[in-house]
Amino acid sequence: MEANSQGFVKRYLNSIVNDTSDISEPQFLMYPTLAYAPETSWEIGFSTLYVYYAERDTVNRLSEINGFTFFTLENQYGLWFDHANYSPGDRWFFLGRIRLQSFPLLYYGIGNSSSADYLARVDANQILIKERVLRKIKGNLFFGLEMDWQRLSQVEFLPAESNPSYQLPLGFQGSSNLGLGLGLVYDDRHNVLNVRDGLFSELALMRYNPFWSSAFNFTTVLSDTRYYQPVGENNVLAAQLFGQFNSGDVPFNQLSLMGGESLMRGYYTGRYRDQNQVAGQIEMRFLPFPLGFTDRLGAAVFAGAGQVFPSLAAFDWNKMVWSAGGGLRFLIFPKKDIYTRLDVAFTQEGTGFYFFIGEAF
C-alpha cells in the first residue's frame, strides 16, 4: 500500500513538472500549502485548481475555478472558492468568489490614522458571496448584474490589554447585508491567472437596502482598472488602480478594507478601514528568467500606495501608506502559462509572505 501511494505521488508530481498534455485539455491540480501572512500567522491549507477552455477551444478564454481550505495558528479556518468562467465565444462572463470561514480578526479602529496596536480581537463567523453575471454587449465590453451578500454572526469583541476601552463600531453585533446592482466591465484578457497583454476595468454600483433584507442601508461604488503591457519577449509591466466609495450607514466589516494577498500586500486585511479607499500598485514580472538551464523560474518586483478616508474632502496625498516587495515564480502549467507565486512584502509596519497560484492581479 505504501509503495502504491509513493508511486501515485511520484506520477502526480511528474505530470505537473513534465506536462505533456494537449493545450486544449482541462487540467486539475491539488496540493497542500504552508504559508505565513500578517492576517493569519502560519497557515496550513489545501488548494485545488481547475482550468479549462470552453468546448476545449483555445480561441476561447481560459476559465478557472480555484478552491482553498485552511487552518491557521490564529485558530482561523475556512473554505474559499474563486472563479472566472467564460462561455463559448465569450458571450457570457461569470466572475465571483465565496468565503465561508470562522476567524478571529484584529480590529484597529477606523481611519487612516489608526494606531499600529490593535484595539480588539473580534471572534466571528463569516459568509461572503459575491457574484457577477455579465453579458457581452460589444467587443470586449460586458454588462450585467452584480450581487454581494455578507453575513457576520456570533460576533464578540475582546479588547486588547493595551486598549481596554474604545468605541464599538457600527455593526459590532453582526449583520446580514445583501447588495444588488449593476456592473460594466471591459475585459480583453485571455488568461486571468497570468495576463501578459491587456486591460481589465470594472465599474460597479451596489445598493444595500432593508427592502431586500439588508440590516443596513448604504451604497457602494467600486472602480477597478488593471493594465498589462509586454516588455520585451517575456517580461510584463502590470499596474492597478482601485477605488471603493461608500455612503450611508456601513457596518465595520463592509467598510473599504486595505491590505491582503492581492493589493497593498504586507498589510493585514482591514489594518486600515474607512468609508472610502484609493490604492494603486505597479509590478514588473519576469516570466521566465533567461537562465538557460530552465525556462520555468521567474520573479517579480512590486510597489503600491494607498489611503482610506471618511470623505473626498478628507483625502490627503501626504497621508498615503506604502507597500513594496518581490517574489519568485514557478511555471506550474507550461502549456497554459500559469505560475505559482511566492511573495514577500514590506511595509512601514512589518512583513508578509504569500504563496498562491496565479498572479496577484
C-alpha positions as CSV (number, residue, x, y, z in Angstrom):
1,M,0.0,0.0,0.0
2,E,2.8,2.4,0.9
3,A,4.7,1.7,-2.3
4,N,1.5,2.3,-4.3
5,S,1.0,5.6,-2.5
6,Q,4.5,6.7,-3.2
7,G,4.1,5.7,-6.8
8,F,0.9,7.7,-7.2
9,V,2.6,10.8,-5.7
10,K,5.6,10.4,-7.9
11,R,3.4,10.1,-11.0
12,Y,1.3,13.0,-10.0
13,L,4.3,15.3,-9.4
14,N,5.8,14.2,-12.7
15,S,2.6,15.0,-14.5
16,I,2.9,18.6,-13.2
17,V,6.6,19.1,-13.7
18,N,6.6,17.4,-17.1
19,D,3.3,18.4,-18.6
20,T,2.8,16.5,-21.9
21,S,-1.0,17.0,-22.2
22,D,-2.6,18.8,-25.1
23,I,-3.1,22.5,-24.5
24,S,-6.8,22.2,-25.0
25,E,-7.3,19.6,-22.3
26,P,-8.7,20.7,-18.9
27,Q,-6.3,20.4,-16.1
28,F,-6.8,19.8,-12.3
29,L,-4.3,20.4,-9.6
30,M,-4.4,19.7,-5.9
31,Y,-1.6,20.3,-3.4
32,P,-1.0,21.2,0.3
33,T,0.1,24.7,1.3
34,L,2.1,26.2,4.1
35,A,2.3,30.0,4.3
36,Y,2.6,33.0,6.5
37,A,0.7,36.3,6.3
38,P,0.0,39.1,8.7
39,E,-3.7,38.2,8.9
40,T,-3.2,34.5,9.6
41,S,0.2,33.8,11.2
42,W,1.3,30.4,10.0
43,E,-1.3,28.8,7.8
44,I,-1.7,25.1,6.8
45,G,-4.0,24.5,3.9
46,F,-5.1,22.5,0.9
47,S,-5.7,24.0,-2.6
48,T,-7.3,22.9,-5.8
49,L,-7.3,24.5,-9.2
50,Y,-9.3,23.5,-12.3
51,V,-8.6,25.3,-15.6
52,Y,-10.2,24.8,-19.0
53,Y,-11.2,26.3,-22.3
54,A,-14.9,26.2,-23.1
55,E,-15.6,23.4,-25.6
56,R,-11.8,22.7,-25.5
57,D,-11.4,25.5,-28.0
58,T,-8.3,27.6,-27.2
59,V,-9.8,30.5,-29.1
60,N,-12.0,30.9,-26.1
61,R,-10.5,32.5,-23.0
62,L,-9.0,30.3,-20.2
63,S,-11.5,29.7,-17.4
64,E,-10.6,28.8,-13.8
65,I,-12.1,27.6,-10.6
66,N,-9.9,27.8,-7.5
67,G,-10.7,26.2,-4.2
68,F,-8.9,26.6,-0.9
69,T,-9.4,25.3,2.6
70,F,-7.2,26.3,5.5
71,F,-6.4,26.3,9.2
72,T,-4.1,28.8,10.9
73,L,-2.3,29.2,14.2
74,E,-4.6,32.0,15.0
75,N,-7.5,29.5,15.1
76,Q,-8.9,30.6,11.8
77,Y,-10.4,28.1,9.4
78,G,-12.4,28.3,6.3
79,L,-13.3,27.4,2.7
80,W,-12.8,29.7,-0.3
81,F,-13.9,29.4,-3.9
82,D,-12.9,31.9,-6.6
83,H,-13.9,31.6,-10.3
84,A,-13.7,33.3,-13.6
85,N,-15.6,31.4,-16.3
86,Y,-16.3,32.3,-19.9
87,S,-18.9,30.7,-22.2
88,P,-18.1,29.7,-25.8
89,G,-17.4,32.8,-27.8
90,D,-17.0,34.7,-24.5
91,R,-20.7,35.7,-24.8
92,W,-21.2,35.3,-21.0
93,F,-18.7,36.1,-18.2
94,F,-19.2,34.7,-14.7
95,L,-16.9,36.2,-12.1
96,G,-17.2,35.6,-8.4
97,R,-15.9,34.4,-5.0
98,I,-17.2,32.6,-2.0
99,R,-15.8,32.8,1.6
100,L,-17.1,30.6,4.4
101,Q,-14.9,31.0,7.4
102,S,-14.6,31.3,11.2
103,F,-11.8,33.6,12.2
104,P,-10.6,36.0,14.9
105,L,-9.8,39.2,13.2
106,L,-7.9,42.2,14.6
107,Y,-9.7,45.5,14.8
108,Y,-7.5,48.6,14.6
109,G,-10.3,51.2,14.5
110,I,-11.4,53.3,11.7
111,G,-9.4,55.9,9.7
112,N,-6.0,56.4,8.2
113,S,-4.5,57.5,11.5
114,S,-5.5,54.4,13.5
115,S,-2.8,53.0,15.8
116,A,-0.5,50.1,14.9
117,D,-1.6,48.5,18.1
118,Y,-5.0,46.7,17.6
119,L,-7.9,47.7,19.7
120,A,-9.7,44.4,19.9
121,R,-9.7,40.8,18.7
122,V,-13.1,40.0,17.0
123,D,-14.3,36.4,17.1
124,A,-16.9,35.8,14.4
125,N,-18.3,33.6,11.6
126,Q,-18.4,35.0,8.1
127,I,-20.2,34.2,4.9
128,L,-19.4,36.2,1.8
129,I,-20.8,35.5,-1.6
130,K,-20.0,38.0,-4.5
131,E,-21.2,37.1,-8.0
132,R,-21.3,38.8,-11.3
133,V,-23.3,37.6,-14.3
134,L,-22.2,39.6,-17.3
135,R,-23.2,39.6,-21.0
136,K,-21.0,40.7,-23.8
137,I,-22.6,43.8,-25.4
138,K,-19.9,44.7,-27.9
139,G,-16.3,43.5,-28.4
140,N,-14.7,43.2,-25.0
141,L,-17.4,45.2,-23.2
142,F,-19.7,43.3,-20.7
143,F,-22.7,44.5,-18.8
144,G,-24.8,42.7,-16.2
145,L,-26.0,42.1,-12.7
146,E,-23.9,42.0,-9.5
147,M,-24.8,40.6,-6.1
148,D,-22.9,40.8,-2.8
149,W,-24.2,39.0,0.3
150,Q,-22.2,39.2,3.5
151,R,-23.2,37.8,6.9
152,L,-21.2,38.3,10.1
153,S,-22.6,36.3,13.1
154,Q,-21.6,35.2,16.6
155,V,-19.5,38.3,16.9
156,E,-17.6,39.0,20.1
157,F,-15.2,42.0,20.6
158,L,-12.4,41.1,23.0
159,P,-10.4,44.3,24.0
160,A,-6.7,44.2,23.8
161,E,-4.9,44.6,27.1
162,S,-3.2,47.8,25.8
163,N,-6.6,49.3,24.7
164,P,-9.2,48.2,27.3
165,S,-11.7,51.0,26.3
166,Y,-12.7,52.1,22.8
167,Q,-15.8,52.9,20.9
168,L,-17.6,49.9,19.4
169,P,-18.2,50.4,15.6
170,L,-21.4,50.2,13.7
171,G,-22.4,46.6,13.2
172,F,-20.4,45.3,16.2
173,Q,-23.2,42.8,17.0
174,G,-23.1,41.3,13.5
175,S,-25.3,41.8,10.5
176,S,-26.5,40.3,7.2
177,N,-26.5,42.6,4.2
178,L,-27.5,41.9,0.6
179,G,-26.2,44.2,-2.1
180,L,-27.8,44.3,-5.6
181,G,-26.5,46.3,-8.5
182,L,-25.1,46.7,-12.0
183,G,-21.7,46.3,-13.4
184,L,-19.9,47.4,-16.5
185,V,-16.7,45.6,-17.4
186,Y,-14.2,45.9,-20.2
187,D,-12.0,42.8,-20.3
188,D,-9.7,41.7,-23.1
189,R,-7.6,39.3,-21.0
190,H,-7.1,35.8,-22.4
191,N,-5.6,34.2,-19.3
192,V,-6.8,35.7,-16.0
193,L,-4.2,33.9,-13.9
194,N,-1.3,35.4,-15.9
195,V,-2.1,38.3,-18.1
196,R,0.7,39.3,-20.5
197,D,-1.1,41.9,-22.5
198,G,-4.5,43.5,-21.9
199,L,-6.9,45.7,-19.9
200,F,-9.5,44.9,-17.3
201,S,-11.7,47.7,-16.0
202,E,-14.8,47.3,-13.8
203,L,-17.3,50.0,-12.6
204,A,-20.0,48.7,-10.3
205,L,-22.8,50.3,-8.3
206,M,-24.3,48.3,-5.4
207,R,-27.3,49.1,-3.2
208,Y,-27.7,47.5,0.2
209,N,-31.3,48.2,1.4
210,P,-33.6,46.9,4.1
211,F,-36.2,46.4,1.4
212,W,-34.4,43.2,0.3
213,S,-33.3,42.1,3.8
214,S,-30.2,44.2,4.5
215,A,-29.6,45.2,8.1
216,F,-28.0,48.5,7.0
217,N,-28.9,51.0,4.2
218,F,-25.8,52.1,2.2
219,T,-24.4,52.4,-1.3
220,T,-21.1,51.3,-2.7
221,V,-19.4,52.4,-5.9
222,L,-16.4,50.3,-7.0
223,S,-13.8,51.0,-9.6
224,D,-11.0,48.6,-10.5
225,T,-8.7,49.1,-13.5
226,R,-5.8,46.8,-14.4
227,Y,-3.4,47.3,-17.3
228,Y,-0.8,44.9,-18.7
229,Q,2.0,45.8,-21.1
230,P,4.5,43.4,-22.6
231,V,8.2,44.5,-22.2
232,G,10.5,42.5,-24.4
233,E,9.8,38.9,-25.1
234,N,8.9,37.5,-21.6
235,N,8.5,40.5,-19.2
236,V,5.3,42.2,-18.3
237,L,4.6,45.6,-16.7
238,A,1.3,45.4,-14.7
239,A,-0.5,48.3,-13.0
240,Q,-3.7,48.5,-11.0
241,L,-5.8,51.4,-9.7
242,F,-8.6,50.6,-7.2
243,G,-11.2,52.7,-5.6
244,Q,-14.1,51.9,-3.3
245,F,-16.5,54.6,-2.2
246,N,-19.3,54.1,0.4
247,S,-22.1,56.3,1.5
248,G,-24.7,55.7,4.2
249,D,-24.6,53.5,7.3
250,V,-21.8,51.0,6.6
251,P,-21.1,48.2,9.1
252,F,-17.4,48.0,10.1
253,N,-16.8,44.7,8.2
254,Q,-18.0,46.2,4.9
255,L,-16.1,49.4,5.0
256,S,-13.3,49.9,2.5
257,L,-10.6,47.5,3.8
258,M,-7.0,47.9,2.9
259,G,-4.5,45.1,2.8
260,G,-4.5,41.4,1.9
261,E,-2.8,39.0,-0.6
262,S,-3.5,41.0,-3.7
263,L,-3.5,44.8,-3.2
264,M,-1.3,46.5,-0.6
265,R,0.4,43.2,0.2
266,G,2.2,43.3,3.6
267,Y,-0.8,44.9,5.4
268,Y,-3.2,42.9,7.5
269,T,-6.6,42.8,5.7
270,G,-8.5,45.7,7.4
271,R,-5.4,47.2,9.0
272,Y,-6.9,50.4,7.7
273,R,-10.6,50.8,7.1
274,D,-12.9,53.7,6.4
275,Q,-15.8,54.8,4.2
276,N,-13.5,55.2,1.1
277,Q,-10.3,53.9,-0.3
278,V,-8.0,54.6,-3.1
279,A,-5.0,52.4,-3.8
280,G,-2.7,51.5,-6.6
281,Q,0.2,49.2,-7.4
282,I,2.7,48.6,-10.1
283,E,4.5,45.3,-10.7
284,M,7.3,44.2,-13.1
285,R,7.2,40.5,-13.9
286,F,10.0,38.4,-15.4
287,L,8.2,35.3,-16.8
288,P,10.5,33.4,-17.0
289,F,14.1,34.4,-16.3
290,P,16.5,33.7,-19.2
291,L,18.5,31.2,-17.2
292,G,19.5,28.8,-19.9
293,F,19.2,25.6,-17.8
294,T,15.4,26.1,-17.2
295,D,12.6,28.1,-18.6
296,R,10.3,27.6,-15.6
297,L,11.7,30.1,-13.0
298,G,10.7,33.7,-12.9
299,A,10.3,36.6,-10.5
300,A,8.5,39.9,-9.8
301,V,9.0,43.2,-8.0
302,F,6.2,45.4,-6.9
303,A,5.3,48.6,-5.1
304,G,2.0,50.1,-4.0
305,A,0.5,53.1,-2.2
306,G,-3.0,53.8,-0.8
307,Q,-5.2,55.6,1.7
308,V,-8.5,55.3,3.4
309,F,-10.6,58.4,4.2
310,P,-14.0,59.3,5.5
311,S,-14.9,61.7,2.7
312,L,-13.5,63.0,-0.6
313,A,-12.6,66.3,1.1
314,A,-10.5,64.4,3.7
315,F,-8.2,62.8,1.1
316,D,-4.6,63.9,1.7
317,W,-1.7,62.9,-0.5
318,N,0.6,63.3,2.5
319,K,-1.2,60.5,4.3
320,M,-0.5,57.7,1.8
321,V,0.9,54.5,3.1
322,W,3.2,52.3,1.1
323,S,4.0,48.6,0.3
324,A,6.8,47.1,-1.7
325,G,8.4,43.7,-2.2
326,G,9.3,40.9,-4.6
327,G,8.9,37.2,-5.2
328,L,9.7,34.1,-7.1
329,R,7.6,32.4,-9.8
330,F,7.5,28.8,-10.9
331,L,5.8,27.8,-14.2
332,I,3.4,25.0,-13.0
333,F,1.3,24.6,-16.2
334,P,3.6,25.4,-19.1
335,K,1.0,24.8,-21.8
336,K,-1.4,27.3,-20.2
337,D,1.3,29.7,-19.0
338,I,0.3,29.5,-15.3
339,Y,2.7,30.3,-12.5
340,T,2.8,29.8,-8.7
341,R,4.0,32.9,-6.8
342,L,5.8,33.2,-3.5
343,D,5.9,36.9,-2.5
344,V,7.4,38.8,0.4
345,A,6.1,42.3,1.1
346,F,7.5,45.0,3.2
347,T,5.6,47.9,4.8
348,Q,6.4,50.6,7.4
349,E,4.8,48.2,10.0
350,G,6.1,44.8,9.1
351,T,6.4,42.0,6.6
352,G,4.1,39.5,4.9
353,F,4.6,36.3,2.9
354,Y,2.2,35.0,0.3
355,F,2.0,31.7,-1.6
356,F,-0.7,31.4,-4.3
357,I,-1.3,30.1,-7.8
358,G,-1.7,32.9,-10.3
359,E,-0.5,36.5,-10.2
360,A,-1.8,38.9,-7.5
361,F,-3.8,40.9,-10.1
